[in-house]
Amino acid sequence: MAPSKTTRRPKGTGSETKDANGRWHAIRELPPNPVTGKRRRISAIGRTRTEARSKLEAKLEKLAAQGSIPSAKAPHLRAYMDHWLDTIATRVKPRVLETYRAECNALASTIGGMRLDAITPATVENTMLDLSVGRSSKTILNYWTRLKQILHTATRDGLIDSNPVLMTDPPRVEPAPTAILAAGQPAQAIGAVRDAGPTRLLATDDERDMWALIFALAFETGMRQAERFALTPAELVTKNGIHGIQVEWELQRLNGTPHIPSWLTARQIDAHHWLLPPKSHQGKRFVPLSTETWLALQHRARTHHIKHNELIFTTSDGKPLSGAMERRRWKQALDDAGLPYVTMRSARHFFSTALAQSGAADDARTAMMGHAKITTTAGYTHWEPETLAALAERARAAVGSGL
């Protein structure tokens, strides 16, 4: 057996040792535990001395970012973002954590190697410019907001004196207009689905009936896609003689092994799909349905032997639906009906607009849309010129005659 090889390093810098299998071990003594006073050490293993040293430095960087060991230097942004993600993992929903992680990865691709105290307002502005290539203005605003949130925590932790993001202006966002169908056109598209012959996307009568029902549900209720895909027979209720849906769940695909916080109620559907509560408390709501649609949902659940807490809408082999499946079938429906293309998400805008133009009160509109504020609902509402003209005429009538 070959003797191990030890490289002597200056006192306090630890040791680097090569074992009999040719692997390098880098070891560093840490300051004693401030609570227990016990000795601490950290180690890393690599195929080469450089690899072991690099792994050890990464561990030390993470400990410094956590505040577990003192450091004369501020941690690198990448290491601190990893620490920040770990600390919020128990406070946010899994999909939110995935989104934050993706945003941190984007930020790390440009300035992850900078130390926190080296980031300046100019750094922030240049980073947003670099990231803006090929990305929407809303995405850049999200990056700016996330960096502001992370550096606010770093300021609170005493790692930097002030938050440089606060000394910059948020990126400007110009929301893209959402086109919606005109009154009566949703029924044409839904009818085109029911009347279509066998196609690659709608091969059987059952598939055509299911997708027609899904599209009808979108326009009749304004439900989010994830809420429609998560629908179970348990949510089909009757309140005070009114048929409707008690929205309780959203269907979400979560990658890897998601962290489900203890406070979050969740039900796993398969290896990648979960039922999670709607994005806000207001999302749990009662949405009235036409008797025809409510009975059609009940009929589907009964004839397909769908249990109380199972998904009503699935693929032919029982798997959850995806947004891509819906987009392809919706486009085909519009083409078959000879209608202009609008996104499936526009159905939610259509419903909000129809509610407003029917004279629904603001609190009723927010309640059915699952929003906390009428300003959010207003963003989904598109007034037609005819409706505005009628309202203006009523206002002019109040002036009186004689002008």
Order of alpha helices (4+ residues) and beta strands (2+ residues): beta-beta-beta-beta-alpha-alpha-alpha-alpha-alpha-alpha-alpha-alpha-beta-beta-beta-beta-beta-beta-alpha-alpha-alpha-alpha-alpha-alpha
